[in-house]
Amino acid sequence: MLKDDTSRSDPELAIWNERDIEKAIAATRLLYGKRASVAAAWYALAARCDGRRADYRFWFGIFERLRAETGAAAGSDAG
């Protein structure tokens, strides 16, 4: 049986990297639409639970940006 090494607590272990932020934001928006920030939050939570610190920081950063964009869009609709 194969051993899954992706859940070890290695701070250098990362599936994503900082170069992919814009691509990941665009892909998350495309796949999840209005729920993109929620999807990013779940990805961040999964990475955190797996001990993938770099991926957690990556997805949390994406979550923050998507949430900020969603909040700005919602605020502009109110006026």
KAKA-V538505 format. One record per helix or strand. SS is the DSSP state (@ for helix, = for strand). FROM is the first residue (numbers start at 1). TO is the last residue. Records with the same first field share a line. If there is no record, write none. Layout:
BEGIN
SS = FROM-TO + FROM-TO
END
This chain:
BEGIN
@ = 5-7 + 18-50 + 53-78
END
